[in-house]
Amino acid sequence: MAAGVALFNPDNPARPVNSPKTVYQIGPGTLKLLRTFGTVAWIKNLAALPEKQEDANNEIRESARDAETAG
């Protein structure tokens, strides 16, 4: 999850880890990468993945901070 391969509670990042409503979702960069497996775009998307994952992780962190300050 820390690498952005899977997103933890993307609908509510402030949800406790032991909640029965916990959700995991494949990260958008990982999904794009997997959809291009076996094509010429694979290498390009593979090289871009770490940067895209960090962008997604930053968005999740910002959402979590917003939820904490609102609640």
C-alpha positions in Angstrom: 0.0 0.0 0.0 2.8 2.4 0.8 4.0 2.0 -2.8 0.6 2.9 -4.2 0.0 -0.5 -5.7 -3.2 -0.7 -3.6 -5.0 2.2 -2.0 -6.3 1.8 1.5 -9.8 3.3 2.1 -9.7 5.6 -0.9 -13.3 6.6 -0.1 -12.5 7.6 3.5 -8.7 7.7 4.3 -9.5 8.6 8.0 -11.3 5.2 8.5 -9.7 3.1 11.2 -7.6 0.2 10.1 -9.8 -2.2 12.1 -13.1 -1.1 10.7 -15.3 -3.7 9.1 -15.8 -1.2 6.3 -12.1 -1.2 5.3 -11.7 -1.0 1.5 -8.7 -1.8 -0.7 -8.5 -0.6 -4.3 -5.9 -1.1 -7.0 -4.0 2.2 -7.6 -4.7 4.0 -10.9 -1.0 3.8 -12.0 -0.9 0.1 -11.3 -4.1 -0.5 -13.2 -2.9 1.4 -16.3 0.4 -0.5 -16.1 -1.4 -3.9 -15.9 -3.7 -3.1 -18.8 -0.7 -2.5 -21.1 1.1 -5.7 -20.3 2.3 -7.3 -23.5 2.1 -4.1 -25.5 4.8 -1.6 -26.6 3.4 0.8 -23.9 4.4 -1.5 -21.1 8.0 -0.3 -20.7 7.0 3.3 -20.8 4.3 2.9 -18.2 6.5 0.7 -16.1 9.1 3.5 -16.0 6.5 6.1 -15.1 4.8 4.1 -12.3 6.8 5.2 -9.3 6.2 8.9 -10.0 2.4 8.3 -10.5 2.2 6.2 -7.4 3.8 9.0 -5.3 1.3 11.4 -6.7 -1.6 9.1 -5.7 -0.1 8.7 -2.3 0.2 12.4 -1.8 -3.5 12.9 -2.8 -4.5 10.2 -0.2 -2.4 11.8 2.5 -4.0 15.2 1.8 -7.5 13.7 1.9 -6.7 12.1 5.2 -5.4 15.3 6.7 -8.5 17.1 5.5 -10.7 14.5 7.1 -8.9 14.7 10.4 -9.2 18.5 10.6 -12.9 18.4 9.6 -13.8 15.7 12.1 
